[in-house]
């Protein structure tokens, strides 16, 4: 179907705004080059966005190598509005408030150990209302909810760590706030961020995989610049892959996340050291002290994650694989260890 003039203008405006959001501060001439759009088209769109106070001009940029006038740089107007973004974990609810340009103005973690999904939903509504308009022009612009489970068309279809009962967070939040609401798998959201903001040799990442390691293990998959969800949003459940299997008794098959998830590692260490509780910072401290139990557990963790990275690499052959893990963030040796193990795998040189 042919696009009419208004549709083309709308698509161009979205493309220009995306360039400003992701690449800003950026000049109009650079946007024109990036999008292969006429300079006058970009200027007209910028003028309209500026009148609506969505974007603003800032200082001048650097001249080109051939000299000439310095370009005027433009960026998203931070004060235009804000979004509220949630992450529903196993025993916590993270909330972050972000201005339109992505700048965070609020972060908080709530302990939801004794809360059901209805109480969590009520807490989300209360938190959003507490922001008011956050001293912005338009106030609340949108809400996102990251879910550690399977999400399809803004509905949680599988949640292994929290009982969703018959609650639709999308319906609840949409009814309370007249703004766009997005529910998405947590790993898919991390993959989307990496796709849009990661650069290697000035080229975009069109095919990437994010392995998200928390209580379970999931993968966010980007193919040809789009999230790959599979049938009913079930793609990426790599933590449920079979790791060990007794061929004589298939019912004894075990999932790799039973060994490779962060919770599995914490529980193993607590059990062996007879501890009642343990956090990632304490694990890192014990590792630095060369505690035998912790060192062995971390070495095993490295092996499990390396296996998943290798299998992912040969299955998808992506531009890059990212690891999202609190444990890896806290123990600086972990990522180099995983990379070293990966390089030593048989046949790695063929990938």
VEXDREN-2710 file (C-alpha; in Angstrom, 1 decimal):
% VEXDREN-2710
k/r/px/py/pz
1/UNK/0.0/0.0/0.0
2/UNK/1.4/3.4/-1.0
3/UNK/2.1/5.8/1.8
4/UNK/0.4/9.2/1.7
5/UNK/2.3/12.5/2.3
6/UNK/1.2/12.6/6.0
7/UNK/2.4/9.1/6.7
8/UNK/5.8/9.7/5.1
9/UNK/6.1/12.9/7.2
10/UNK/5.2/10.9/10.4
11/UNK/7.8/8.2/9.6
12/UNK/10.5/10.8/8.9
13/UNK/9.7/12.7/12.1
14/UNK/10.0/9.5/14.1
15/UNK/13.4/8.7/12.4
16/UNK/14.7/12.2/13.1
17/UNK/13.6/12.1/16.7
18/UNK/15.2/8.7/17.1
19/UNK/18.5/10.1/15.7
20/UNK/18.4/13.0/18.2
21/UNK/17.5/10.7/21.2
22/UNK/20.2/8.1/20.5
23/UNK/22.9/10.2/18.9
24/UNK/22.3/13.6/20.6
25/UNK/23.8/16.1/20.8
26/UNK/23.7/15.9/17.0
27/UNK/23.6/18.4/14.2
28/UNK/20.9/18.7/11.6
29/UNK/23.4/18.1/8.8
30/UNK/24.5/14.8/10.5
31/UNK/20.9/13.7/10.8
32/UNK/20.5/14.4/7.1
33/UNK/23.5/12.3/6.2
34/UNK/22.5/9.4/8.6
35/UNK/19.0/9.2/7.2
36/UNK/19.7/10.3/3.6
37/UNK/17.0/13.0/4.0
38/UNK/17.0/16.4/2.4
39/UNK/18.4/19.1/4.6
40/UNK/15.3/21.2/4.3
41/UNK/13.1/18.2/5.4
42/UNK/15.2/17.7/8.5
43/UNK/15.1/21.4/9.3
44/UNK/11.4/21.5/8.9
45/UNK/10.9/18.6/11.2
46/UNK/13.3/20.1/13.7
47/UNK/11.5/23.4/13.7
48/UNK/8.2/21.6/14.4
49/UNK/9.7/19.5/17.2
50/UNK/11.3/22.7/18.7
51/UNK/8.0/24.6/18.6
52/UNK/6.5/21.7/20.6
53/UNK/9.4/21.9/23.0
54/UNK/10.4/18.2/22.4
55/UNK/13.9/19.2/21.3
56/UNK/16.2/22.1/22.0
57/UNK/19.3/23.7/20.6
58/UNK/22.5/23.8/22.6
59/UNK/26.1/24.9/21.8
60/UNK/28.0/24.7/18.6
61/UNK/29.8/21.6/17.5
62/UNK/33.2/21.2/15.9
63/UNK/33.8/22.4/12.3
64/UNK/34.5/19.8/9.6
65/UNK/38.0/19.1/8.4
66/UNK/37.4/21.4/5.5
67/UNK/36.4/24.2/7.8
68/UNK/33.2/26.3/7.5
69/UNK/30.6/27.3/10.0
70/UNK/30.3/25.3/13.2
71/UNK/27.0/23.3/13.3
72/UNK/24.4/24.0/15.9
73/UNK/23.9/20.9/18.1
74/UNK/20.4/19.7/19.1
75/UNK/19.2/17.3/21.8
76/UNK/16.0/16.0/23.4
77/UNK/14.5/18.4/25.8
78/UNK/15.0/16.8/29.2
79/UNK/12.2/18.8/30.8
80/UNK/9.5/17.9/28.2
81/UNK/8.3/14.9/30.2
82/UNK/9.3/11.7/32.0
83/UNK/8.8/8.0/32.0
84/UNK/8.5/5.5/34.9
85/UNK/10.1/2.1/34.5
86/UNK/9.7/-0.9/36.7
87/UNK/11.6/-4.2/37.1
88/UNK/9.6/-7.0/38.9
89/UNK/12.2/-9.3/40.5
90/UNK/11.7/-12.4/42.6
91/UNK/11.6/-10.5/46.0
92/UNK/11.9/-6.9/44.9
93/UNK/10.4/-4.1/42.8
94/UNK/12.8/-1.7/41.2
95/UNK/11.5/1.7/40.0
96/UNK/13.4/4.3/38.0
97/UNK/12.1/7.7/36.9
98/UNK/13.7/9.0/33.7
99/UNK/13.4/12.4/32.0
100/UNK/12.6/12.2/28.2
101/UNK/16.4/12.3/27.4
102/UNK/17.0/9.2/29.5
103/UNK/18.5/11.0/32.5
104/UNK/17.4/9.2/35.7
105/UNK/16.0/11.4/38.4
106/UNK/14.8/8.7/40.8
107/UNK/15.7/5.1/41.7
108/UNK/14.3/3.0/44.5
109/UNK/14.1/-0.7/45.4
110/UNK/11.1/-2.1/47.3
111/UNK/11.2/-5.4/49.2
112/UNK/8.3/-7.4/48.0
113/UNK/9.1/-10.7/49.7
114/UNK/5.7/-10.8/51.4
115/UNK/3.7/-9.0/48.7
116/UNK/1.4/-10.7/46.1
117/UNK/0.9/-9.3/42.6
118/UNK/-2.1/-7.2/43.6
119/UNK/-0.1/-5.4/46.3
120/UNK/2.8/-5.0/43.9
121/UNK/0.4/-3.4/41.3
122/UNK/-1.0/-1.1/43.9
123/UNK/2.6/-0.1/44.9
124/UNK/3.4/0.7/41.3
125/UNK/0.3/3.0/41.0
126/UNK/1.1/4.7/44.2
127/UNK/4.8/5.3/43.2
128/UNK/3.8/6.7/39.8
129/UNK/1.3/9.1/41.4
130/UNK/4.0/10.3/43.9
131/UNK/6.0/11.8/41.1
132/UNK/3.3/14.3/40.1
133/UNK/4.5/16.0/36.9
134/UNK/8.2/15.8/38.1
135/UNK/8.5/19.5/37.2
136/UNK/8.2/18.8/33.5
137/UNK/6.1/20.3/30.7
138/UNK/3.9/17.3/29.8
139/UNK/4.4/15.2/32.9
140/UNK/4.1/11.4/32.6
141/UNK/4.7/10.2/29.0
142/UNK/4.9/6.4/29.4
143/UNK/5.4/3.4/31.6
144/UNK/7.5/0.3/31.1
145/UNK/7.5/-3.0/33.1
146/UNK/10.3/-5.5/32.9
147/UNK/9.2/-9.0/33.7
148/UNK/11.4/-12.0/34.4
149/UNK/9.2/-14.4/32.5
150/UNK/7.4/-14.8/29.1
151/UNK/5.5/-11.8/27.8
152/UNK/3.4/-11.8/24.7
153/UNK/1.5/-8.8/23.4
154/UNK/1.8/-7.0/26.8
155/UNK/0.5/-10.1/28.7
156/UNK/2.6/-12.2/31.1
157/UNK/2.0/-15.8/29.9
158/UNK/4.6/-17.5/32.1
159/UNK/6.0/-16.2/35.4
160/UNK/8.1/-18.8/37.2
161/UNK/9.0/-16.7/40.2
162/UNK/5.8/-14.7/41.0
163/UNK/2.2/-15.7/40.8
164/UNK/0.5/-13.3/38.4
165/UNK/-3.0/-14.7/39.4
166/UNK/-5.5/-13.1/37.0
167/UNK/-4.0/-9.6/37.2
168/UNK/-3.2/-7.8/34.0
169/UNK/-0.6/-5.2/34.8
170/UNK/-1.1/-3.7/31.3
171/UNK/-4.8/-3.2/31.9
172/UNK/-4.3/-2.0/35.5
173/UNK/-1.7/0.7/34.5
174/UNK/-3.5/1.7/31.3
175/UNK/-6.7/2.3/33.2
176/UNK/-5.0/4.4/35.8
177/UNK/-2.7/6.5/33.5
178/UNK/-3.6/7.6/30.0
179/UNK/-0.1/7.0/28.6
180/UNK/1.5/4.2/26.6
181/UNK/2.3/1.1/28.7
182/UNK/4.8/-1.5/27.7
183/UNK/5.3/-4.9/29.3
184/UNK/8.3/-6.8/28.1
185/UNK/10.6/-9.6/29.0
186/UNK/13.6/-8.2/31.0
187/UNK/16.2/-9.7/28.7
188/UNK/14.5/-8.3/25.6
189/UNK/14.6/-4.9/27.1
190/UNK/18.3/-5.1/27.9
191/UNK/18.9/-6.4/24.3
192/UNK/16.9/-3.4/23.0
193/UNK/19.1/-1.0/24.9
194/UNK/22.3/-2.6/23.7
195/UNK/21.1/-2.6/20.1
196/UNK/20.3/1.1/20.3
197/UNK/23.2/2.4/22.3
198/UNK/26.2/0.0/21.7
199/UNK/28.5/0.8/18.9
200/UNK/31.5/-1.1/17.5
201/UNK/33.7/0.6/14.9
202/UNK/30.9/3.1/14.4
203/UNK/28.5/0.4/13.1
204/UNK/25.2/-0.5/14.6
205/UNK/24.5/-3.9/16.2
206/UNK/21.8/-5.5/14.1
207/UNK/22.2/-9.1/15.5
208/UNK/22.9/-9.5/19.2
209/UNK/22.1/-11.7/22.1
210/UNK/21.9/-10.7/25.8
211/UNK/22.2/-13.5/28.3
212/UNK/20.5/-12.3/31.4
213/UNK/21.5/-14.2/34.5
214/UNK/19.4/-13.7/37.7
215/UNK/17.2/-16.1/39.5
216/UNK/16.8/-17.8/36.2
217/UNK/18.6/-17.4/32.9
218/UNK/17.1/-15.9/29.8
219/UNK/18.2/-14.5/26.5
220/UNK/17.1/-11.3/24.7
221/UNK/17.6/-11.9/20.9
222/UNK/17.9/-9.2/18.3
223/UNK/17.8/-10.4/14.7
224/UNK/18.0/-7.9/11.8
225/UNK/17.5/-5.1/14.3
226/UNK/14.3/-6.5/15.7
227/UNK/13.5/-8.5/18.8
228/UNK/13.0/-12.1/18.0
229/UNK/10.2/-13.5/20.2
230/UNK/9.4/-16.8/18.6
231/UNK/6.0/-18.3/18.8
232/UNK/3.9/-16.6/21.6
233/UNK/7.0/-14.8/22.9
234/UNK/8.8/-18.0/24.1
235/UNK/12.1/-17.5/22.4
236/UNK/15.2/-17.0/24.6
237/UNK/14.3/-19.4/27.5
238/UNK/17.9/-20.8/27.4
239/UNK/18.0/-21.4/31.1
240/UNK/15.4/-24.2/30.6
241/UNK/17.8/-26.0/28.2
242/UNK/18.7/-29.5/29.3
243/UNK/22.1/-29.6/31.0
244/UNK/22.2/-33.1/32.4
245/UNK/20.1/-36.1/31.4
246/UNK/19.9/-39.7/32.4
247/UNK/19.1/-41.4/29.1
248/UNK/17.6/-44.3/31.1
249/UNK/15.2/-42.0/32.9
250/UNK/14.4/-38.8/30.9
251/UNK/12.3/-37.5/33.8
252/UNK/15.6/-36.8/35.6
253/UNK/16.6/-34.2/33.0
254/UNK/17.8/-31.0/34.7
255/UNK/17.7/-27.4/33.5
256/UNK/21.0/-25.5/33.2
257/UNK/19.7/-22.7/35.3
258/UNK/19.5/-25.1/38.2
259/UNK/23.3/-24.8/38.2
260/UNK/24.1/-21.5/36.3
261/UNK/21.7/-19.0/37.8
262/UNK/22.8/-16.5/40.4
263/UNK/20.4/-17.9/43.0
264/UNK/21.8/-21.4/42.4
265/UNK/25.3/-20.2/43.1
266/UNK/24.2/-18.2/46.2
267/UNK/22.2/-21.2/47.6
268/UNK/25.2/-23.5/47.0
269/UNK/27.6/-21.3/48.9
270/UNK/25.1/-20.7/51.7
271/UNK/24.5/-24.4/52.1
272/UNK/28.2/-25.4/52.1
273/UNK/29.1/-22.5/54.5
274/UNK/26.0/-22.9/56.7
275/UNK/24.9/-19.3/56.1
276/UNK/21.4/-18.0/56.4
277/UNK/21.8/-15.2/53.9
278/UNK/24.4/-13.9/51.5
279/UNK/24.5/-11.0/48.9
280/UNK/26.6/-10.5/45.9
281/UNK/28.9/-8.0/47.6
282/UNK/29.7/-10.6/50.3
283/UNK/30.3/-13.2/47.7
284/UNK/32.8/-10.9/46.0
285/UNK/34.6/-10.2/49.3
286/UNK/34.9/-13.9/50.0
287/UNK/36.2/-14.5/46.5
288/UNK/38.8/-11.8/47.0
289/UNK/39.8/-13.6/50.2
290/UNK/40.3/-16.8/48.2
291/UNK/37.7/-18.7/50.2
292/UNK/37.8/-22.3/48.8
293/UNK/34.0/-22.8/48.7
294/UNK/33.4/-19.6/46.9
295/UNK/36.3/-19.9/44.5
296/UNK/35.1/-23.4/43.4
297/UNK/31.5/-22.2/43.0
298/UNK/32.6/-19.2/40.9
299/UNK/34.8/-21.4/38.7
300/UNK/31.9/-23.7/38.1
301/UNK/29.7/-20.7/37.4
302/UNK/32.2/-19.6/34.8
303/UNK/32.1/-23.0/33.1
304/UNK/28.3/-23.1/33.0
305/UNK/28.1/-19.5/31.5
306/UNK/30.8/-20.2/29.0
307/UNK/28.9/-23.3/27.8
308/UNK/25.8/-21.1/27.2
309/UNK/27.8/-18.4/25.5
310/UNK/29.4/-21.0/23.2
311/UNK/26.1/-22.6/22.3
312/UNK/24.5/-19.2/21.7
313/UNK/27.4/-18.2/19.4
314/UNK/27.2/-21.3/17.2
315/UNK/23.4/-21.2/17.2
316/UNK/22.9/-17.5/16.3
317/UNK/26.3/-16.2/15.1
318/UNK/25.5/-12.7/16.4
319/UNK/27.5/-9.5/16.1
320/UNK/28.0/-9.6/19.9
321/UNK/26.9/-11.4/23.0
322/UNK/26.3/-9.5/26.2
323/UNK/26.1/-10.8/29.8
324/UNK/23.8/-9.1/32.3
325/UNK/24.5/-10.3/35.8
326/UNK/24.9/-8.8/39.3
327/UNK/27.5/-11.5/40.1
328/UNK/29.6/-10.5/37.1
329/UNK/29.3/-6.8/38.0
330/UNK/30.5/-7.5/41.6
331/UNK/33.4/-9.8/40.7
332/UNK/35.7/-8.1/38.2
333/UNK/37.6/-11.3/37.4
334/UNK/34.5/-13.1/36.2
335/UNK/34.1/-11.6/32.7
336/UNK/37.8/-12.1/31.7
337/UNK/37.6/-15.7/33.1
338/UNK/34.6/-16.4/30.9
339/UNK/36.3/-14.9/27.9
340/UNK/39.4/-16.9/28.5
341/UNK/37.5/-20.2/28.9
342/UNK/35.5/-19.4/25.7
343/UNK/38.7/-18.9/23.7
344/UNK/40.0/-22.3/24.8
345/UNK/36.9/-24.3/23.6
346/UNK/37.5/-26.8/20.8
347/UNK/36.4/-25.4/17.4
348/UNK/36.2/-21.9/18.7
349/UNK/38.5/-20.7/16.0
350/UNK/35.9/-21.6/13.4
351/UNK/33.3/-19.2/14.8
END
